[in-house]
Structure formats: structure tokens, C-alpha cells
Amino acid sequence: MGDYLTPILGIAYVSVFTIILMYAASRLFATEKILTAKLKFRGLRKRGKTPTPES
């Protein structure tokens, strides 16, 4: 049909969106905090327990 602009813009948009998501995921997983389950959840600790010292 001769409309090349719409598919090119769609491919460019998806490419940029994918690159942004991949960058965010690489930054998140680079620390390995998710893999080692060492995230800090302040609201999930029960009261009365003393926090364990972190090394």
C-alpha cells in the first residue's frame, strides 16, 4: 500500500522500548540481590525480634 512510515516507526518504538527494558533488567540483576534473596523488606519483620547483624 506504500505506507512504509508506520511499520518503520513501530519497529523503532519496539526496539527502543526493548533496549530500555533490557538495561533496567541488567541493572536490577547485576547486584544479585534478587538471586541471593538479600533484599530488605522493612515492613515484614515481626516486632520483638532483634535484627541480625548483616555482614
N, C-alpha and C positions, 0 to 999 in steps of 0.2 A: 504494500500500500504506500510505500515511500516514506513512512514516518519512522525515521531512524533515531530521532532525538529522544523519544520516550524510553525505548529499551536501553539506550546508552546511559541516560540519567538514572534509570533503575539499577543497572549493573554498577554504576559508580556509587550510588547510595548504599547498596548492599555491601559493596567492597569496603567502604569507609566504616560502616556500622560493624562489620565483622572484624576489622582491624582494631577498632576501639574496644570491642568485647574481648578479643584475644589479649590485648595489652592489659586490660583490667584483670583478667583471669590469671595472667602470668605474674602480675604484681601480687595478687592475693595468694597464689600457691607458692611463690618464691620463698616466703618466710617459713613454710612448712608448719605453720601453727595449726592449720586445719588438719593436716595429716597426722600430727602428733597429739591433737586434741588439747592443746595448751592455750586455748582461748580463755579470756577472763569474762566470766558471767557474774557480775556483781550482785544481781538480784536473786540468784539461785541458791546462794549459801543459806543454810539454816542458822538461825540465831542460837547463840550459846556455844557454838564450836569456835575454837581458836583457829585462825587461818594458819596453814602450814607455811613455813618459810620456803620461798622459791629460790632455786639455785640458778 
